[in-house]
Amino acid sequence: MSAHALYVAAAYAISAIVLVGLIGWILLDRRARKRELAALDAAGVRRRSDKAGTAKP
């Protein structure tokens, strides 16, 4: 394998690792935000967009 091919393969590998890390971080953050929203909902805090106070289906 030439030096150039090794460089390109390493660049692709690093890019793939970074992308997988970002996707994992987004999924973990999404889970945390859903838990926070559920806790607020259980505490009776409502969203401003829910003016009527009714639950959405």
TIMI-2910 file (N, C-alpha, C, CB; in pm, 1 decimal, decimal comma, always signed):
<rs>
+----------+----------+----------+----------+----------+----------+----------+----------+----------+----------+----------+----------+------+
!      n_x !      n_y !      n_z !     ca_x !     ca_y !     ca_z !      c_x !      c_y !      c_z !     cb_x !     cb_y !     cb_z ! resn !
+----------+----------+----------+----------+----------+----------+----------+----------+----------+----------+----------+----------+------+
!    +85,8 !   -116,6 !     +0,0 !     +0,0 !     +0,0 !     +0,0 !    +91,0 !   +123,7 !     +0,0 !    -98,0 !     -0,6 !   +123,7 !  Met !
!    +64,0 !   +213,9 !    -88,5 !   +147,4 !   +333,7 !    -98,3 !   +116,5 !   +431,2 !    +14,9 !   +127,0 !   +402,3 !   -233,9 !  Ser !
!   +203,1 !   +526,0 !    +33,3 !   +185,6 !   +625,2 !   +140,0 !    +58,5 !   +705,9 !   +117,5 !   +307,6 !   +719,3 !   +147,5 !  Ala !
!    +30,0 !   +736,2 !     -7,9 !    -90,5 !   +813,5 !    -38,7 !   -216,8 !   +734,4 !     -4,2 !    -92,0 !   +853,2 !   -187,1 !  His !
!   -219,3 !   +608,3 !    -42,1 !   -335,7 !   +524,4 !    -12,6 !   -353,7 !   +507,8 !   +137,8 !   -321,4 !   +386,7 !    -79,6 !  Ala !
!   -243,7 !   +495,6 !   +209,9 !   -250,7 !   +485,5 !   +355,1 !   -307,4 !   +614,1 !   +415,9 !   -111,6 !   +455,9 !   +413,2 !  Leu !
!   -265,0 !   +728,0 !   +364,5 !   -314,3 !   +857,3 !   +411,6 !   -465,5 !   +869,0 !   +386,4 !   -238,5 !   +973,2 !   +341,4 !  Tyr !
!   -508,2 !   +830,6 !   +267,4 !   -650,0 !   +839,6 !   +232,4 !   -731,7 !   +745,2 !   +320,1 !   -671,9 !   +806,7 !    +82,8 !  Val !
!   -684,0 !   +623,5 !   +339,8 !   -755,6 !   +527,3 !   +424,2 !   -765,6 !   +578,0 !   +568,0 !   -685,2 !   +390,1 !   +421,2 !  Ala !
!   -657,8 !   +636,4 !   +618,3 !   -660,6 !   +690,3 !   +754,6 !   -757,9 !   +807,2 !   +764,2 !   -519,7 !   +734,9 !   +798,2 !  Ala !
!   -762,4 !   +891,8 !   +664,0 !   -855,0 !  +1005,8 !   +664,8 !   -999,8 !   +957,7 !   +665,4 !   -829,9 !  +1096,9 !   +542,8 !  Ala !
!  -1029,2 !   +857,2 !   +584,0 !  -1164,6 !   +801,6 !   +582,8 !  -1198,9 !   +736,3 !   +716,4 !  -1179,3 !   +699,7 !   +469,4 !  Tyr !
!  -1104,7 !   +664,6 !   +774,5 !  -1129,4 !   +598,4 !   +903,0 !  -1155,1 !   +700,5 !  +1013,0 !  -1010,7 !   +508,9 !   +941,2 !  Ala !
!  -1074,9 !   +804,9 !  +1017,6 !  -1095,2 !   +909,0 !  +1119,6 !  -1230,0 !   +977,6 !  +1098,9 !   -980,4 !  +1013,5 !  +1115,1 !  Ile !
!  -1265,5 !  +1005,5 !   +975,9 !  -1394,0 !  +1068,8 !   +946,5 !  -1509,7 !   +979,1 !   +989,6 !  -1404,9 !  +1101,1 !   +796,7 !  Ser !
!  -1498,4 !   +850,4 !   +962,9 !  -1603,5 !   +756,8 !  +1001,8 !  -1617,1 !   +750,4 !  +1154,3 !  -1574,1 !   +616,8 !   +945,0 !  Ala !
!  -1505,3 !   +748,4 !  +1224,4 !  -1509,3 !   +743,9 !  +1370,8 !  -1574,2 !   +870,3 !  +1426,7 !  -1367,1 !   +727,1 !  +1428,3 !  Ile !
!  -1540,8 !   +985,4 !  +1371,4 !  -1600,1 !  +1111,5 !  +1416,8 !  -1749,9 !  +1112,6 !  +1390,5 !  -1533,2 !  +1231,3 !  +1347,1 !  Val !
!  -1792,1 !  +1068,2 !  +1273,3 !  -1934,7 !  +1065,0 !  +1241,2 !  -2011,2 !   +971,1 !  +1332,8 !  -1955,1 !  +1023,4 !  +1096,8 !  Leu !
!  -1956,2 !   +854,5 !  +1359,5 !  -2021,7 !   +760,0 !  +1451,1 !  -2030,9 !   +820,9 !  +1590,3 !  -1944,8 !   +625,2 !  +1456,2 !  Val !
!  -1926,3 !   +889,3 !  +1634,0 !  -1928,4 !   +955,1 !  +1764,0 !  -2034,7 !  +1063,4 !  +1772,0 !  -1793,2 !  +1014,3 !  +1794,2 !  Gly !
!  -2047,1 !  +1143,6 !  +1667,8 !  -2148,8 !  +1248,4 !  +1665,5 !  -2290,4 !  +1190,9 !  +1666,4 !  -2129,7 !  +1336,5 !  +1543,2 !  Leu !
!  -2311,4 !  +1086,7 !  +1589,4 !  -2443,1 !  +1023,1 !  +1586,4 !  -2476,9 !   +965,0 !  +1723,6 !  -2447,9 !   +912,5 !  +1478,5 !  Ile !
!  -2379,1 !   +900,4 !  +1787,2 !  -2401,8 !   +847,5 !  +1922,0 !  -2433,1 !   +956,5 !  +2021,0 !  -2281,7 !   +770,0 !  +1969,1 !  Gly !
!  -2360,8 !  +1067,1 !  +2013,7 !  -2384,2 !  +1179,0 !  +2103,8 !  -2524,5 !  +1235,7 !  +2084,0 !  -2279,0 !  +1288,3 !  +2081,9 !  Trp !
!  -2567,8 !  +1249,2 !  +1959,9 !  -2701,6 !  +1300,2 !  +1930,6 !  -2808,2 !  +1206,9 !  +1986,5 !  -2720,7 !  +1317,9 !  +1779,4 !  Ile !
!  -2790,1 !  +1077,0 !  +1970,0 !  -2889,0 !   +981,4 !  +2020,7 !  -2895,4 !   +983,5 !  +2173,4 !  -2856,1 !   +839,9 !  +1971,7 !  Leu !
!  -2780,1 !   +992,4 !  +2238,5 !  -2779,4 !   +999,5 !  +2385,0 !  -2843,5 !  +1129,1 !  +2434,2 !  -2635,8 !   +988,4 !  +2438,4 !  Leu !
!  -2816,8 !  +1239,5 !  +2366,5 !  -2875,9 !  +1366,9 !  +2404,4 !  -3027,1 !  +1364,9 !  +2383,3 !  -2812,6 !  +1481,0 !  +2324,3 !  Asp !
!  -3071,2 !  +1301,1 !  +2275,7 !  -3215,0 !  +1289,2 !  +2248,4 !  -3283,8 !  +1213,3 !  +2360,6 !  -3239,6 !  +1218,4 !  +2113,4 !  Arg !
!  -3220,8 !  +1105,9 !  +2405,9 !  -3275,5 !  +1027,9 !  +2516,9 !  -3288,1 !  +1112,0 !  +2643,6 !  -3187,8 !   +906,0 !  +2544,0 !  Arg !
!  -3185,3 !  +1190,0 !  +2670,8 !  -3185,1 !  +1275,6 !  +2790,1 !  -3294,3 !  +1381,6 !  +2781,3 !  -3047,9 !  +1342,8 !  +2808,1 !  Ala !
!  -3310,0 !  +1443,5 !  +2664,5 !  -3413,4 !  +1546,7 !  +2649,6 !  -3552,3 !  +1486,1 !  +2664,9 !  -3400,9 !  +1616,8 !  +2512,8 !  Arg !
!  -3573,2 !  +1364,4 !  +2612,8 !  -3703,1 !  +1299,1 !  +2627,7 !  -3733,4 !  +1271,7 !  +2774,8 !  -3707,0 !  +1168,0 !  +2547,4 !  Lys !
!  -3629,9 !  +1229,3 !  +2851,0 !  -3649,2 !  +1206,4 !  +2995,0 !  -3682,8 !  +1337,2 !  +3065,5 !  -3522,7 !  +1143,0 !  +3057,8 !  Arg !
!  -3614,6 !  +1444,6 !  +3028,4 !  -3643,9 !  +1574,3 !  +3089,9 !  -3785,6 !  +1619,9 !  +3058,5 !  -3544,0 !  +1679,5 !  +3042,5 !  Glu !
!  -3828,5 !  +1603,1 !  +2934,6 !  -3964,6 !  +1641,5 !  +2898,6 !  -4067,8 !  +1556,6 !  +2972,0 !  -3984,7 !  +1629,5 !  +2748,1 !  Leu !
!  -4040,5 !  +1428,9 !  +2987,5 !  -4132,9 !  +1342,0 !  +3060,1 !  -4141,6 !  +1383,4 !  +3206,7 !  -4088,9 !  +1194,9 !  +3048,8 !  Ala !
!  -4027,4 !  +1420,1 !  +3265,9 !  -4027,3 !  +1464,4 !  +3405,4 !  -4104,6 !  +1594,7 !  +3420,5 !  -3883,5 !  +1482,0 !  +3456,3 !  Ala !
!  -4086,3 !  +1687,3 !  +3328,1 !  -4161,5 !  +1813,5 !  +3333,6 !  -4310,5 !  +1789,2 !  +3313,5 !  -4109,6 !  +1911,9 !  +3227,4 !  Leu !
!  -4343,6 !  +1700,1 !  +3223,2 !  -4483,8 !  +1667,7 !  +3199,2 !  -4546,4 !  +1604,6 !  +3323,0 !  -4497,5 !  +1573,6 !  +3078,8 !  Asp !
!  -4472,6 !  +1516,4 !  +3388,9 !  -4523,8 !  +1452,6 !  +3510,7 !  -4539,5 !  +1554,0 !  +3623,7 !  -4430,5 !  +1339,0 !  +3554,8 !  Ala !
!  -4457,5 !  +1658,7 !  +3624,0 !  -4466,0 !  +1761,7 !  +3727,2 !  -4577,9 !  +1861,5 !  +3698,6 !  -4333,2 !  +1835,0 !  +3739,1 !  Ala !
!  -4639,9 !  +1849,7 !  +3582,6 !  -4751,4 !  +1937,6 !  +3550,0 !  -4713,3 !  +2059,0 !  +3468,4 !  -4816,6 !  +1982,1 !  +3674,0 !  Gly !
!  -4589,3 !  +2069,6 !  +3429,8 !  -4545,9 !  +2181,6 !  +3346,9 !  -4594,0 !  +2155,5 !  +3205,0 !  -4390,0 !  +2200,3 !  +3351,7 !  Val !
!  -4657,6 !  +2254,9 !  +3147,3 !  -4711,2 !  +2239,5 !  +3011,5 !  -4635,0 !  +2327,0 !  +2914,2 !  -4860,7 !  +2274,1 !  +3007,6 !  Arg !
!  -4642,6 !  +2292,5 !  +2789,2 !  -4576,8 !  +2368,8 !  +2683,3 !  -4661,5 !  +2490,8 !  +2648,4 !  -4553,5 !  +2280,5 !  +2557,5 !  Arg !
!  -4595,2 !  +2597,3 !  +2606,8 !  -4668,7 !  +2719,0 !  +2566,7 !  -4756,3 !  +2691,5 !  +2446,9 !  -4571,7 !  +2833,8 !  +2534,8 !  Arg !
!  -4715,0 !  +2601,3 !  +2360,9 !  -4795,1 !  +2573,1 !  +2240,8 !  -4921,1 !  +2494,9 !  +2274,3 !  -4712,3 !  +2495,4 !  +2138,8 !  Ser !
!  -4928,7 !  +2438,9 !  +2393,9 !  -5046,0 !  +2362,1 !  +2436,8 !  -5137,9 !  +2455,5 !  +2514,0 !  -5005,0 !  +2238,2 !  +2524,4 !  Asp !
!  -5201,3 !  +2549,2 !  +2441,7 !  -5282,4 !  +2654,2 !  +2505,1 !  -5407,3 !  +2599,6 !  +2572,2 !  -5322,1 !  +2757,8 !  +2402,6 !  Lys !
!  -5470,4 !  +2500,2 !  +2514,2 !  -5595,2 !  +2447,8 !  +2568,8 !  -5569,9 !  +2357,9 !  +2689,1 !  -5671,7 !  +2371,2 !  +2461,6 !  Ala !
!  -5448,6 !  +2310,4 !  +2706,7 !  -5417,8 !  +2223,3 !  +2818,7 !  -5458,7 !  +2078,9 !  +2795,4 !  -5484,3 !  +2274,4 !  +2941,6 !  Gly !
!  -5491,0 !  +2047,2 !  +2671,9 !  -5531,6 !  +1910,8 !  +2640,2 !  -5411,5 !  +1829,9 !  +2593,9 !  -5641,5 !  +1910,3 !  +2532,5 !  Thr !
!  -5417,3 !  +1703,0 !  +2619,3 !  -5309,0 !  +1614,3 !  +2576,1 !  -5322,8 !  +1588,1 !  +2427,3 !  -5310,5 !  +1480,6 !  +2655,6 !  Ala !
!  -5209,5 !  +1579,4 !  +2361,5 !  -5209,7 !  +1549,9 !  +2218,9 !  -5205,6 !  +1398,7 !  +2199,2 !  -5089,7 !  +1618,2 !  +2147,6 !  Lys !
!  -5269,7 !  +1351,6 !  +2094,7 !  -5273,6 !  +1205,8 !  +2072,2 !  -5139,1 !  +1145,8 !  +2041,8 !  -5366,5 !  +1173,7 !  +1960,1 !  Pro !
+----------+----------+----------+----------+----------+----------+----------+----------+----------+----------+----------+----------+------+
</rs>
